[in-house]
Structures are given as structure tokens and as C-alpha cells.
Amino acid sequence: MTRETKNEELVNFAEFEPAITVAELSEMERASSSDSRGIQRRMALMVCARSSGELSQLNIDNPKAFEEMLDHIEAFKDHAQALAEIAETACQRLAIVGRRQKPAIQ
């Protein structure tokens, strides 16, 4: 098998359609940049900057706020995990295409 044949096989194997639509891209961008997503991110950062004692006191003083914060941070975690999956998919797609041999300039 020649190098050219191998590259042709890789090109055929590595053909793929878009993973998301432009409308989905727009919706994901809107969701990622919303004010509520920013609040969720800041809550997660704030919790990481507090001691267990401080967080326990919040739970004692205001259990409803504590539960709401937990809900918001779990939503942020789910969103961040989805973003990580998107980034992984993007890297894989570029790696597949990047392994193709560049066609000779004619």
C-alpha cells in the first residue's frame, strides 16, 4: 500500500458531517454567556474560596439559600461538563482531519 493510498483511505474514513447546527451553536453560545451562567460560575468559585466551617454556618443560618446554591452549582457543573465534551469533540475532529496528508500543490 502506497502512502497516497493510505491517505485516500484516511480521507474516506475521516469524512463527517457537522456535529451541531448553526441554530444549536447560537443557543449554546447564548446559554454559555447568560447572566445566570455567570452567577452560577461565581457561586462555584465563591464556595471553593470558603472553609467547611463557613459553608456549614451558611447551611445552619439559611438552609434554603444553601440548597438553592447547591442547585445552581450542580447546573453549572452539568454545563461545564457539556462544554468539556464539546471541546473534546472539537479536538478529535481537528486531530482526524489534521492527520490527513495535505494534497500536493499543483
JOTAVEN-V495946 format. One record per helix or strand. SS is the DSSP state (alpha for helix, beta for strand). FROM is the first residue (numbers start at 1). TO is the last residue. If there is no record, write none. Layout:
((SS;FROM;TO) (SS;FROM;TO))
This chain:
((alpha;3;13) (alpha;22;32) (alpha;35;48) (alpha;52;61) (alpha;63;98))
